Amino acid sequence: MDMTSFAYDPYSQAARRDPQPFYAVLREQHPTYFIPEYDAYVFSRYADVWDAFMDSENFTESEGQVFSREQVLVHHRGNPPAQQLDPLTMFNFVDPPVHSQLRRAMGTPFLKGSIGKLEPEITAMVRNRLKLLLPLGEFDLNGDFGSHISVGSTAMAMGLPLEDAPNVISLVNRMVTRDVENAGPTAGGAEARQELMGILMAAVARRRCGEGPASLLIDGLLKGDFIGRPLGDAEISISLLGILVGGTETIPKIVAAGMLELARRPEQLAAVRADLAANVPPAFEEMLRYNAPAQWFGRTAKNKVRVGGVELEPGQRAILLVAAANRDRREFENPDAFVWNRKARRMLSFGVGPHFCIGIHLARLEGQIMLRELLAAIGDYTVHPEEGEWPISEFQIGWTKLPIRFGAVS
């Protein structure tokens, strides 16, 4: 990379394809990088990203968590946009106290104790999936394995009767696919989003009539009073969509990439296998740090606020580079190395503060079960990134296809 003409744009083709070289320069030379075209500051060091996540008093989610390029081309200096409450937008895009009320209404199925009760069912789901795949001698870690488990686990936690998992997987993948030339959602992605909304609205309508399986998540939103009136089916479904897509897309990419990293380091793979019950959890935490696909999250300043030694005016944006922060030498020793038993002080990959990932306990559980059961079921294996797919994106980057091959299993 030419250091004399360094420029970073999260929506550029180069950054959407391989952002890590940019992150290294940003962390060391431009930790508070200003992009005048977007009136936005980019923060890449761990402490700055952490502090901004935690500061809900001075930052708002009113423009969403991931800005489109069209959004940031319109400036709001001195006049941050108000959060959208009528009609109510996705719960991730509103601020406390409404956000806190919505999370409480939706949160019971995602509490650690509630999720722990799902372990036998998720384990059975993983084993049943492996029974279908293992005789083949090879499969796609994401499309054939991880995505099926994530859709099933998320639907189970949400109380959704998603019998057609392959269709949901296809719709989620279409929704988040990005065009090589242009950043942001595609026309096909918008169509897939509408189809997913239709599936979710049908589930909400059934519960409103007292039909279908009980869902603590949907029922809590149907009964709650968050904005002075009952929520409509579309308002409930948009928040369900955020959980469904987030729960479907992320963990399969992490598990696929994690299996690749272990294959590249036979000594670490052997150490993890020495005691799967004890060693898979810390290995999965390192995969979250090293491979988490979410590159950044956005915040909009609602007050004058100081971060990383610079002062943001109300209406200016902060682009918080989580994937850059996760390789910050100020937080981690030898941060560019994958170390299965690394002891990290704190974790950014699920976010922190009021808007941290509502599905954090489910994500950890299903990821650990997938790794544990897969490593227990197969012996020597090879992963083939040369045959995989790593689509370009300004947000979620990772393997959407990654073949694994292995010998005969009993």
N, C-alpha and C positions, 0 to 999 in steps of 0.2 A: 504494500500500500504506500503510495506517494505521500510522505508526511508533510511536504511543503504545500500541498494543495488539499489537505484533509477537509472533507465535508461529510456531514452525516444527515441523512434524511430517512426516517423510519419507513417511508413509503417508496423509496427507491428500489429498483430491481436488485441491486447488489445487497442492500440491507435486508430485503425480504428473503433473499436466497441464502446468505451466509453472514449473519450479523456479528459473529464473535470477533473478527478482526477489527471491526469498528469499535466494539465494546472495549477492547484492550486499550485503544488509543484514548477513548473518552475517559475511562477511569483514571488514567495516568496523566493526561495532558489537558483534558477539557471536562472536568467533573461536573461543571455547571454550564452546559453547552446551550447557547441561545440560538433559536431558529427564527429570525425575524419574519419570514414568510408566514409562519404559523403563530407568531407571538407566543412562543412556548419555550420553556426551559427543559432540557433533558438532564436527568440526574442518573448517574451510573454507579455511584459508590453506595455500599450497603447501608451505612449509617444514615445517609440522606434519604434513601428510598424508604427505609424503616420509619424515620421521623415523619415523612410526609404521609405515609399510610396511616399513622397513628393520629394525625391532626385533623379530626373531623370538625373541629371548631372553625378552622380557617380554610378548609377545602370542601368543595361540594362535588357530588356525583351527578349533578343536574344534566351534564352533557354525556353521561354514560361513562363506562369504564375503559372503553377502547374507542378513541376518536376516529372518525373517518377523515380522509383528507379534505373532503368537501366541508366538513365542520370546521376544521382548524384554519381554513382559508378565510373564514368569516371571523373577525376579531370582536372581542367583547370587553376591551380594556375599560375598566371603570364601571362595567355593568354586567356582572356575571348572570347567565340565564337562570331563571327560577326553575325549581324542580317541577316536573309535570305530575300533578295530582288529579286532574280531571280532564280526560280519563286517566286513571292511574297507570303509569308506565311500569316496567319491570322493577321488582323490589330492589335490585342492585343499583338502580339509577335514582333512588330517592335517599334522603338524608334522615338521620335521627331527628325527631322521635318516631316519625312514621316508619322509617326503615326498621327500627328496633321492634316496633309493634308487629310488623309483618314477619320478621324473623322469629319472634316468640310464637306467633300463630302457626308457622310452618315448621318450627324447630324440633318438636317432640320426636318425630321419626328419625331425626338425624343426631339425636343425643348419643353420647358414647355408649350408654347402657342399652339404648334401643338398638343401635347398630350391632353391638356385641351379640345380641340374641339371634342375629341373622347369620352368624358364622357357619352353623351346620348347613343351612340352606345354600349359602354361597359356595361352600366347599363341595356340596353335592352337585351343584351346577357346573363347577369347574371340572370335577371328575367325570361327569357325564359328557361334557364337551370333549374332554381328552379321550374318552373311549371311542368317540367317532373319529378323532384326528390321528391318534397314535398309529393305527394300522397303516396309515398312508406313508409313513416315513418322512413326511415333510408337510408343512403348512405355513400359512401366512400368520405371523405372530399377532398382527393387528386385525386384519379382516376376518380371518377364520377363528381366531381365539379371543384376543383381548376385548374386541368390540362387543362380541356376543355376551361376555361376562359383564361388561360395564352396563350395557343396556338392561340386562336382566337384573343386576344388582340395584341399579337406580330405580327401575320400575318397581322392584320389590319394596324398597324403602319408601317410595312415594305412594304405594298402594295402587299402582296403575296396572290394569290388565292388558299389558302389551304382548299379545300373543305373536304378533308378526315382527319379531326382532330384526330379521334381515331387512325388512322394508324400512324400519326406523333407522337402522345403521346407515342404509343407503341415503336416506333423506338428510340425516345429520351431516354425512360426508359431503353431500351436494351443497348443503347450506353454507358450510364453512370453506368450501373450495374457492380459491382466488385465481383470477386471471393473471397470466404471466405479464402482460403489458400494463394492466391497470390495477392499483390497489383497491381494496374494498370488495363488498359482496357483488356477485355476478347476478345476471337475470335468472339463471337456473337456480342459484342459491335462494333468491327471493321466492321462487315458486316452491322450492322444497320447504322453506320456512312456513309458507301458507298451508302446505299439506300437513306439516307437523302441528301447526296451530289447530287445524281441523280435527286431528286425532285427539288432542288435549281438550278442546272445547266439547267434544262429544263425551269425554269422560266426566268433565265438570257438569254437563247437563244431566247426565245419569245420576250423579250424586245429588244434585239439586232436587231431583224427583225421588230421592231415597232408593235409587236402584243401583245395581252393580256392587262390587266389593267395597267395604268401608275403606276410607282413606283419611287418616288423621291429617294429612297435609291439605287435601282439598276441603275436607269438612271444616278445618280450622279457618280457612280463608272464606268459606261460605258464611260462617257464623260471626266472624269478627266485624267490628266497627272501627275502621282505620281512618276514614276520611269524611266521617259524618253521614255516610250512607252505605248500604250494602254494595259489594263489588259485583260487577257484571261478569259473565262467563269469559269474555275476552280479557278482562283485566286480571282475572285469576290465571287464565291460561298462559298469558305472557310471562308470568313469573315461573310457572311450571316449565315453560320452554327453556328458560335460563338454566334451571337445575338439570333438566334432561340433557341438553346439549353439553353443558359443562361436565356432567357425569359420564357421558358417552365418549367424548372425544379425547380427554386428557390422559387418563390412566393407561389405555392401550398403547399410546405413544411412549409413555414412560417405561412400561414393562418391556416393550419391544427393544427400545434403546438400551435398557438395562441388561437384557440378555446378550446383546451385542457387546457391551462393555465387559461383561464377565468372560465372554468367549475370547476376547482379545487379551485377557489377563488370566491365564490358566491357574496361576498360584492363588489368585483371589477367589476364583470359582471353586477351587478345592477347599479353601478356608471356609467359604460360605456353606458348602456341602457337608462339612465336617459335623455340623449341628444345625440343620435347617430351622428348627423351631427357634433357636436362640439367635441365629445369624441372619436370617432373612429380614427381620425388622430393621436393623441398622443398615443393611445393604440397600433396602428400599428407600430409606431416608437419604442415602447418598445419591441414589438415582433421581430422587426428587430435586436435590440440589443441582446435580450435574446435567440432568436431561429434561427438566420441567419445560414443556413446550411453550407456555405463555411467556412472551418476550417482554411485554410492558403493559402497564395499566395507567390510565389517565386520571388526573384530577384537575379541577378548575378552582382557582383561588377566589374565595368570596370576601376575604379581607386582605389587607396588606399583611404579608407573611414572609418571614426570612427562612430560607432553607439552603444549606450548603454554602453559606456566606453571601448569597444574593437575595435581593428583595423582590418578591412578586407583587404586582399590583392586582387589585380585584379584577377578575375577568381573564387574567392570563392563565395559560395551561401549564401543568407539570406533567411531563412524560417520565414515568418511573420505570426504569429498565431493570426489571426483576432478574432477567437472565444475565445481565451484566453484573449486577450486585452479587449474584451467586458465585462469581469468580473473582471477588475482590480480595486481594492479598491482605487487606487491613482486617478482614474478618476471618479468613481461612488460611491456614498454612498450606503452601503448595496448591493453590486453588484450581489450577488447570489439570491436576491429576485426579483420577477416579480412585478413591480409597474406600473400600467397602465398609470398614469399621470406623470411619471418621466420626469424631465426637464434636458435633456442631453445638454452639451455645444457643442458637435460635434459628428459626426457619421462616423464610420469606415466600416460599413457593406457593403456599396457600393464601398469601396475603396476611396482614395483621390489622388490628384495629376493628372498628365496628363492621366493616365490610369483608372480614375474612371469610373464606370459603365455607358455606353452610354444610357442604358434604365432606369435610375434612376427615371425619372418622370413617365414613364409608369408603372413601378413596384409599385410605391407608389399609383398611381391612381387605378390600378386594384385591388391591395390588399385592399385598403380602401373601394372600392365599394363592393367587395365580402363580407367583414366583415359587412358592413352596411346593405346590402340587406339580408344577411343570418340571422343576429340578429333581423332584423325587421320582418322577415317572420315566425320565429319559437319562441315558448315560452320556457318552460323548456326543457333542452336537456341533454343528457349524451354522453360522448365520451369514447371509449373503446380501450385503448392502448393494452390491453391484447389480442385483436384480430387484432391488427395492424401489420405493417411490417416496420422495421427500419433497412435497409440493411447496411452491413459493407462497409466502404469506407474510403480512405485516404483524400478525398476532400469534397464532398457534403454529409453531414450526416443529416438525417431527416426522417419524416414519408412519405413513399411512398404509404402507405395504412393506413387509420385511420377512423374506422366506427363512425358515429354519429347517435344517435337515439333521437326521439322527439315525442310528442303527436300529435294529430290531428290538422291540420291547416285549416283555412277557405279559 
